Amino acid sequence: MCSLCSAPTRPFVGPSRMVAGPGSSAACASELRALGISPSQGLVVVVADAAVQNLGLHLPACHSLEGAGYTVLIGPGVTAEPGPETVRALLPQHEGAVAAIVVVGGGSALDAGKLVSVSLTNALDLTAGLSPDAEITPGPPVLAVPTTAGTGAEVTAVAMLWHDGRKRMFVHPYLVPRAVLIDPELMVGLPASVTAAGGFDALGHAIESLLSTFRTPVTEAAAREALRLLSTSLPAAYENGDVASRYGTALGAYQAGLALNASVVLGHSLAYAISARTGLPHGASVAMALPYCIAHARSARETEIAEISTIICGEPDPEMLLRWIIEHSNRMEIPTSLAELGVTADELSAIATDCVDNYPRPNHPVPIDHAGVLALLERLHAGEPYAAWLDGASTTTPSDNDNEARA
């Protein structure tokens, strides 16, 4: 049997339509019509980040809709790291049908907008998360117009809310937007720090999906294309932010979002725990954790790591890959050690506990336990990625999950 035929059989979800290119956000009305949604079917609720509203980046979409006869209701601006109260505030306080949700913004707005959709048709507990097998009713279709490149929320079946100091995960096929409009003109002028954090989040999605035991030939293809796009476009977008580099970064983030069908691994668990402890933006935490995630997976993924290095660096040299990540983190002013953030050695055990207990990753290719994560955090505290890479050769063994996933 060929290697492709022996790969795992797993569902792959994504938007049914995608339009990309400068100015594409003005195609909202035509995309709703393509989805069979007419102005007579009800309101179109526009969900947008507060910053997006202040800059008027949602207006091309609104003008497109209003010009085609749709009735538009613009919700309150979404702020970073939304919680249950954010979603509740966005629910229309009126009687009448909602035909569609149009989200213009970054990951926070996209997560909130997707949850608004399913909250209109279901009595969800927004403090508890949602499992993929939950029996719920589909909400109005979501049309996503991302204004940042990184989270992948425009293509995934996932949404996140903060509650009681940690991320609550909502995973369900009904959370996948029906259509996506990628307009790089909306991303010109993004602060450099937002570009860096979003870009590294997308890199993390692509790299971690290739390490995942849930990967398939389809997710691998998406991840490889994401790495090719992001490794060249992200540095350029950070340096000059022109439309061409923004476009490449946005397309890379889109492909990385599709690769998330394989799910992320330990790197994102570390990132969530680091952000919860320090307040560092999620994408920056992903950048910090990524070299150590790669090191931890070494014993089970040397071939895949060499391939990742070849795509990004041009050579199958894992240490060159780690150096690329560290050097670009430094260039983009992202911390590369926990000590830089003021984290003390005494705090590391609590971070490890949060990582292991609250963000388990059964698809990580080697077993995850408190002792192993604590040892990894000690390396991250000191900023020692190469030492962590050496540790990875001898302290971990392949997980049984890998064999189960590929059976």
VEXTOR-613932 format. One record per residue (C-alpha): residue number from 1; residue in one letter; x, y, z. Coordinates in nm, 4 decimals. Layout:
N
NUM	A	X	Y	Z
...
END
This chain:
407
1	M	0.0000	0.0000	0.0000
2	C	0.1313	0.3484	-0.0864
3	S	0.2235	0.5894	0.1934
4	L	-0.0639	0.8228	0.1043
5	C	-0.3126	0.5361	0.1240
6	S	-0.1943	0.4476	0.4742
7	A	-0.2386	0.8040	0.6025
8	P	-0.5131	0.8626	0.8601
9	T	-0.8672	0.9354	0.7480
10	R	-0.9862	1.2521	0.9187
11	P	-1.2448	1.5162	0.8294
12	F	-1.1206	1.8388	0.6733
13	V	-1.3362	2.1491	0.7156
14	G	-1.3071	2.4986	0.5736
15	P	-1.5066	2.7771	0.4108
16	S	-1.7093	2.6946	0.1019
17	R	-1.5980	3.0152	-0.0740
18	M	-1.2885	3.2366	-0.0668
19	V	-1.2203	3.5604	-0.2526
20	A	-0.8765	3.7195	-0.2245
21	G	-0.7126	4.0326	-0.3565
22	P	-0.6819	4.4061	-0.2965
23	G	-1.0249	4.5621	-0.2521
24	S	-1.2040	4.2292	-0.2125
25	S	-1.3807	4.3442	0.1064
26	A	-1.6175	4.5388	-0.1195
27	A	-1.7503	4.2055	-0.2496
28	C	-1.9508	4.1287	0.0655
29	A	-2.2884	4.1763	-0.0992
30	S	-2.2083	3.9593	-0.3992
31	E	-2.0779	3.6855	-0.1697
32	L	-2.3958	3.6874	0.0373
33	R	-2.5973	3.6586	-0.2823
34	A	-2.3749	3.3681	-0.3904
35	L	-2.4626	3.1983	-0.0615
36	G	-2.8315	3.2423	-0.1387
37	I	-2.8908	3.5209	0.1139
38	S	-3.1132	3.8032	-0.0074
39	P	-3.1905	4.1397	0.1585
40	S	-3.5455	4.0238	0.2329
41	Q	-3.4244	3.7474	0.4646
42	G	-3.3331	3.9765	0.7531
43	L	-3.0622	4.1866	0.9095
44	V	-2.6918	4.1553	0.8415
45	V	-2.5081	4.2019	1.1709
46	V	-2.1581	4.3462	1.1307
47	V	-1.9129	4.2499	1.4056
48	A	-1.5859	4.4436	1.4082
49	D	-1.2936	4.5167	1.6364
50	A	-1.3104	4.8493	1.8181
51	A	-0.9884	4.9572	1.6451
52	V	-1.1291	4.8528	1.3073
53	Q	-1.4358	5.0682	1.3687
54	N	-1.2220	5.3638	1.4760
55	L	-1.0197	5.3363	1.1534
56	G	-1.3261	5.2814	0.9362
57	L	-1.1937	4.9540	0.7957
58	H	-1.5385	4.7995	0.8169
59	L	-1.6918	5.0633	0.5910
60	P	-1.6162	4.9028	0.2502
61	A	-1.8075	4.5945	0.3618
62	C	-2.0934	4.8021	0.5041
63	H	-2.1199	5.0187	0.1928
64	S	-2.1236	4.7078	-0.0257
65	L	-2.4092	4.5599	0.1760
66	E	-2.6151	4.8770	0.2036
67	G	-2.5689	4.9532	-0.1651
68	A	-2.7187	4.6143	-0.2478
69	G	-3.0220	4.6721	-0.0280
70	Y	-2.9204	4.4807	0.2855
71	T	-3.0164	4.6243	0.6243
72	V	-2.6990	4.6504	0.8314
73	L	-2.6669	4.6554	1.2096
74	I	-2.3172	4.7360	1.3400
75	G	-2.2495	4.5868	1.6811
76	P	-2.0329	4.7353	1.9577
77	G	-1.6585	4.7203	1.8970
78	V	-1.4853	4.4025	2.0102
79	T	-1.1766	4.4431	2.2284
80	A	-0.8837	4.2043	2.2649
81	E	-0.9324	3.8666	2.4342
82	P	-1.3152	3.8674	2.4429
83	G	-1.5127	3.6891	2.7102
84	P	-1.8715	3.5645	2.7346
85	E	-1.9974	3.9158	2.8061
86	T	-1.8584	4.0340	2.4707
87	V	-2.0685	3.7829	2.2797
88	R	-2.3796	3.8619	2.4830
89	A	-2.3401	4.2340	2.4114
90	L	-2.3286	4.1627	2.0371
91	L	-2.6578	3.9712	2.0268
92	P	-2.9188	4.1944	1.8575
93	Q	-3.1730	4.3255	2.1072
94	H	-3.4744	4.3120	1.8767
95	E	-3.7255	4.0769	1.7251
96	G	-3.6696	3.9674	1.3702
97	A	-3.4503	3.7433	1.1631
98	V	-3.0743	3.7749	1.1293
99	A	-2.9762	3.6662	0.7800
100	A	-2.5980	3.6695	0.8186
101	I	-2.3046	3.7771	1.0321
102	V	-2.0244	3.9709	0.8631
103	V	-1.7078	3.9916	1.0725
104	V	-1.4414	4.2504	0.9935
105	G	-1.1424	4.2233	1.2228
106	G	-0.8764	4.0086	1.3801
107	G	-0.9025	3.6898	1.5796
108	S	-1.0970	3.8421	1.8685
109	A	-1.3739	3.9757	1.6445
110	L	-1.3807	3.6569	1.4377
111	D	-1.4147	3.4377	1.7459
112	A	-1.6875	3.6614	1.8877
113	G	-1.8759	3.6803	1.5578
114	K	-1.8726	3.3041	1.5079
115	L	-2.0127	3.2551	1.8574
116	V	-2.2785	3.5215	1.7998
117	S	-2.4007	3.3126	1.5069
118	V	-2.4531	2.9902	1.7017
119	S	-2.5783	3.1798	2.0087
120	L	-2.8688	3.3112	1.8006
121	T	-3.0005	2.9573	1.7541
122	N	-2.8802	2.7806	2.0696
123	A	-2.8738	2.8401	2.4452
124	L	-2.4981	2.8019	2.4800
125	D	-2.3064	2.8159	2.8057
126	L	-2.0417	3.0643	2.6954
127	T	-1.8341	2.9947	3.0064
128	A	-1.7926	2.6235	2.9395
129	G	-1.6754	2.5785	2.5804
130	L	-1.8257	2.3523	2.3143
131	S	-1.7326	2.0062	2.1888
132	P	-1.7388	1.9074	1.8208
133	D	-2.0028	1.6390	1.8734
134	A	-2.2480	1.8689	2.0532
135	E	-2.5975	1.8604	1.9040
136	I	-2.6654	2.2224	1.8149
137	T	-2.8552	2.4083	1.5447
138	P	-2.6622	2.6007	1.2789
139	G	-2.6705	2.9768	1.3145
140	P	-2.6816	3.2389	1.0396
141	P	-2.3891	3.2050	0.7978
142	V	-2.0724	3.3944	0.8826
143	L	-1.8756	3.5877	0.6214
144	A	-1.5227	3.6591	0.7485
145	V	-1.3130	3.9591	0.6457
146	P	-0.9846	3.9314	0.8409
147	T	-0.7894	4.2509	0.9045
148	T	-0.4889	4.0747	1.0546
149	A	-0.2902	3.7771	0.9292
150	G	-0.2318	3.5063	1.1838
151	T	-0.5089	3.3567	1.3923
152	G	-0.6656	3.1484	1.1165
153	A	-1.0053	3.2060	1.2784
154	E	-1.1459	3.2961	0.9367
155	V	-1.1212	2.9315	0.8258
156	T	-1.1397	2.7159	1.1388
157	A	-1.4097	2.5404	1.3381
158	V	-1.2655	2.6917	1.6559
159	A	-1.3423	2.9972	1.8679
160	M	-1.1888	3.1018	2.1985
161	L	-1.3161	3.3075	2.4914
162	W	-1.1334	3.4074	2.8077
163	H	-1.3105	3.3154	3.1312
164	D	-1.1719	3.2916	3.4832
165	G	-0.8138	3.3441	3.3687
166	R	-0.7939	3.0835	3.0953
167	K	-0.9047	3.0159	2.7416
168	R	-1.2328	2.8319	2.6889
169	M	-1.2353	2.6419	2.3624
170	F	-1.5378	2.6106	2.1363
171	V	-1.4924	2.3554	1.8589
172	H	-1.7729	2.2689	1.6198
173	P	-1.8217	2.2402	1.2424
174	Y	-2.0939	2.5066	1.2614
175	L	-1.8296	2.7618	1.3645
176	V	-1.6584	2.7505	1.0238
177	P	-1.7313	3.0706	0.8262
178	R	-1.9147	3.0055	0.5017
179	A	-1.7082	3.2565	0.3025
180	V	-1.3835	3.4494	0.3461
181	L	-1.2704	3.7734	0.1836
182	I	-0.8952	3.8352	0.2122
183	D	-0.8254	4.2018	0.1406
184	P	-0.4608	4.2990	0.2021
185	E	-0.5486	4.6679	0.1716
186	L	-0.7198	4.6423	0.5113
187	M	-0.3896	4.5276	0.6647
188	V	-0.1696	4.8115	0.5403
189	G	-0.0813	5.0280	0.8384
190	L	-0.1077	4.7528	1.0977
191	P	0.1329	4.8176	1.3865
192	A	0.4558	4.6236	1.3483
193	S	0.3952	4.4434	1.6778
194	V	0.0575	4.3145	1.5546
195	T	0.2129	4.2021	1.2262
196	A	0.4854	4.0128	1.4134
197	A	0.2566	3.8443	1.6649
198	G	0.0013	3.7428	1.4034
199	G	0.2648	3.6146	1.1652
200	F	0.4317	3.3998	1.4297
201	D	0.0942	3.2633	1.5346
202	A	0.0428	3.1500	1.1745
203	L	0.3939	3.0037	1.1593
204	G	0.3134	2.8127	1.4755
205	H	-0.0037	2.6741	1.3197
206	A	0.1850	2.5501	1.0147
207	I	0.4834	2.4051	1.2011
208	E	0.2838	2.2457	1.4815
209	S	0.0341	2.0913	1.2393
210	L	0.3253	1.9150	1.0672
211	L	0.4331	1.7735	1.4045
212	S	0.0806	1.6625	1.4967
213	T	-0.0261	1.2986	1.4987
214	F	-0.3536	1.4176	1.3424
215	R	-0.1835	1.5427	1.0261
216	T	-0.3023	1.4189	0.6868
217	P	-0.1683	1.4672	0.3331
218	V	-0.4148	1.7545	0.2895
219	T	-0.3099	1.9397	0.6059
220	E	0.0560	1.8771	0.5241
221	A	0.0147	2.0364	0.1806
222	A	-0.1532	2.3422	0.3319
223	A	0.1172	2.3728	0.5987
224	R	0.4017	2.3533	0.3483
225	E	0.2479	2.6262	0.1326
226	A	0.1930	2.8379	0.4442
227	L	0.5598	2.8059	0.5386
228	R	0.6729	2.9009	0.1880
229	L	0.4573	3.2132	0.1930
230	L	0.5188	3.3207	0.5517
231	S	0.8961	3.2699	0.5606
232	T	0.9419	3.5380	0.2936
233	S	0.6343	3.7596	0.3285
234	L	0.6283	3.8008	0.7077
235	P	0.9743	3.9632	0.7404
236	A	0.8899	4.1948	0.4496
237	A	0.5495	4.2839	0.5959
238	Y	0.7153	4.3661	0.9272
239	E	0.9806	4.5844	0.7629
240	N	0.7748	4.7803	0.5087
241	G	0.4149	4.6601	0.5249
242	D	0.3341	4.7100	0.1573
243	V	0.0310	4.5506	-0.0062
244	A	0.2319	4.2720	-0.1723
245	S	0.3944	4.1507	0.1504
246	R	0.0663	4.1865	0.3393
247	Y	-0.1046	3.9780	0.0735
248	G	0.1558	3.7016	0.0958
249	T	0.1339	3.6973	0.4743
250	A	-0.2463	3.6871	0.4662
251	L	-0.2495	3.3987	0.2179
252	G	0.0067	3.2173	0.4315
253	A	-0.2080	3.2649	0.7401
254	Y	-0.5095	3.1349	0.5467
255	Q	-0.3210	2.8199	0.4438
256	A	-0.1937	2.7757	0.7998
257	G	-0.5523	2.8026	0.9202
258	L	-0.6512	2.5185	0.6879
259	A	-0.3590	2.3169	0.8268
260	L	-0.5187	2.3545	1.1703
261	N	-0.7448	2.0657	1.0755
262	A	-0.4507	1.8659	1.2162
263	S	-0.4593	2.0781	1.5336
264	V	-0.1649	2.2382	1.7103
265	V	0.0582	2.0675	1.9648
266	L	0.2591	2.1586	2.2746
267	G	0.3736	2.4987	2.1460
268	H	0.0270	2.6490	2.1711
269	S	-0.0313	2.4939	2.5139
270	L	0.2872	2.6582	2.6376
271	A	0.1813	2.9848	2.4737
272	Y	-0.1584	2.9900	2.6455
273	A	0.0007	2.9253	2.9839
274	I	0.2684	3.1918	2.9253
275	S	0.0121	3.4509	2.8156
276	A	-0.2079	3.3768	3.1155
277	R	0.0877	3.4283	3.3503
278	T	0.2512	3.7304	3.1835
279	G	-0.0075	3.9042	2.9667
280	L	0.2167	3.8669	2.6612
281	P	0.0093	3.8681	2.3385
282	H	-0.0712	3.5190	2.2171
283	G	0.1310	3.5347	1.8945
284	A	0.4394	3.6563	2.0782
285	S	0.4001	3.3699	2.3258
286	V	0.3794	3.1283	2.0329
287	A	0.7059	3.2689	1.8963
288	M	0.8714	3.2173	2.2357
289	A	0.7443	2.8617	2.2702
290	L	0.8004	2.7432	1.9140
291	P	1.1726	2.6483	1.9322
292	Y	1.1068	2.4534	2.2520
293	C	0.8037	2.2763	2.1075
294	I	1.0186	2.1688	1.8112
295	A	1.2908	2.0476	2.0482
296	H	1.0433	1.8506	2.2586
297	A	0.9102	1.6710	1.9485
298	R	1.2587	1.5860	1.8184
299	S	1.2679	1.2158	1.8970
300	A	0.9509	1.1495	1.6963
301	R	0.9754	1.4135	1.4252
302	E	1.3355	1.4600	1.3056
303	T	1.2368	1.4016	0.9416
304	E	0.9508	1.6517	0.9548
305	I	1.1651	1.9096	1.1364
306	A	1.4343	1.8758	0.8697
307	E	1.1700	1.9345	0.6025
308	I	1.0412	2.2440	0.7831
309	S	1.3973	2.3755	0.7991
310	T	1.4446	2.3113	0.4275
311	I	1.1328	2.5109	0.3390
312	I	1.2141	2.8053	0.5665
313	C	1.5951	2.8126	0.5607
314	G	1.6865	2.6289	0.2414
315	E	1.8734	2.3525	0.4255
316	P	1.7624	2.0521	0.6372
317	D	1.9403	2.1865	0.9452
318	P	1.7237	2.1959	1.2611
319	E	1.9616	2.4263	1.4463
320	M	1.9433	2.6679	1.1526
321	L	1.5643	2.6580	1.1895
322	L	1.5848	2.7386	1.5603
323	R	1.8271	3.0207	1.4818
324	W	1.5885	3.1611	1.2172
325	I	1.3048	3.1717	1.4706
326	I	1.5198	3.3332	1.7415
327	E	1.6778	3.5885	1.5068
328	H	1.3439	3.6947	1.3609
329	S	1.1932	3.7131	1.7093
330	N	1.4757	3.9447	1.8123
331	R	1.4336	4.1524	1.4968
332	M	1.0607	4.1841	1.5647
333	E	1.1193	4.2723	1.9323
334	I	0.9592	3.9561	2.0693
335	P	1.1127	3.8266	2.3949
336	T	1.3010	3.4992	2.3666
337	S	1.3220	3.4022	2.7342
338	L	1.0825	3.3994	3.0272
339	A	1.3399	3.5827	3.2359
340	E	1.2995	3.8844	3.0047
341	L	0.9337	3.8974	3.1085
342	G	1.0193	3.9015	3.4775
343	V	0.9076	3.5430	3.5363
344	T	1.0950	3.3879	3.8278
345	A	1.2152	3.0302	3.8539
346	D	0.9644	2.9751	4.1348
347	E	0.6766	3.0378	3.8926
348	L	0.7756	2.7732	3.6398
349	S	0.6078	2.4801	3.8140
350	A	0.2724	2.6614	3.8178
351	I	0.3064	2.7447	3.4474
352	A	0.3838	2.3792	3.3751
353	T	0.0772	2.2695	3.5720
354	D	-0.1447	2.5134	3.3804
355	C	-0.0020	2.3906	3.0498
356	V	-0.0451	2.0197	3.1221
357	D	-0.3772	2.0316	3.3075
358	N	-0.5683	2.2944	3.1106
359	Y	-0.4294	2.2559	2.7581
360	P	-0.3657	1.8832	2.6979
361	R	-0.2464	1.7785	2.3539
362	P	-0.3104	1.4084	2.2864
363	N	-0.1918	1.4702	1.9292
364	H	0.1569	1.5852	2.0365
365	P	0.3975	1.3213	1.9010
366	V	0.5661	1.2463	2.2350
367	P	0.4127	1.2133	2.5823
368	I	0.3570	1.5353	2.7768
369	D	0.3928	1.5373	3.1538
370	H	0.4639	1.7940	3.4227
371	A	0.8280	1.6976	3.4696
372	G	0.9062	1.7192	3.0990
373	V	0.7274	2.0511	3.0536
374	L	0.8960	2.1942	3.3626
375	A	1.2379	2.0972	3.2251
376	L	1.1453	2.2631	2.8960
377	L	1.0308	2.5787	3.0757
378	E	1.3609	2.5920	3.2623
379	R	1.5367	2.6063	2.9248
380	L	1.2897	2.8697	2.8032
381	H	1.3407	3.0725	3.1197
382	A	1.7125	3.0873	3.0473
383	G	1.6693	3.1297	2.6707
384	E	1.8479	2.8057	2.5782
385	P	1.6786	2.6628	2.2644
386	Y	1.9853	2.4731	2.1443
387	A	2.0252	2.3009	2.4803
388	A	1.6563	2.2112	2.4644
389	W	1.7191	2.0615	2.1196
390	L	1.9947	1.8411	2.2618
391	D	1.7656	1.7406	2.5485
392	G	1.4993	1.6383	2.2975
393	A	1.7171	1.3634	2.1533
394	S	1.7286	1.1651	2.4747
395	T	1.4524	1.2615	2.7152
396	T	1.1426	1.1819	2.5087
397	T	1.0088	0.8773	2.3319
398	P	0.7484	0.8550	2.0550
399	S	0.3903	0.8551	2.1760
400	D	0.1534	0.5664	2.1132
401	N	-0.0845	0.8312	1.9790
402	D	0.1233	0.8524	1.6606
403	N	0.0682	0.4871	1.5791
404	E	-0.3014	0.5125	1.6623
405	A	-0.3488	0.8191	1.4412
406	R	-0.1861	0.6497	1.1430
407	A	-0.3477	0.3091	1.1886
END
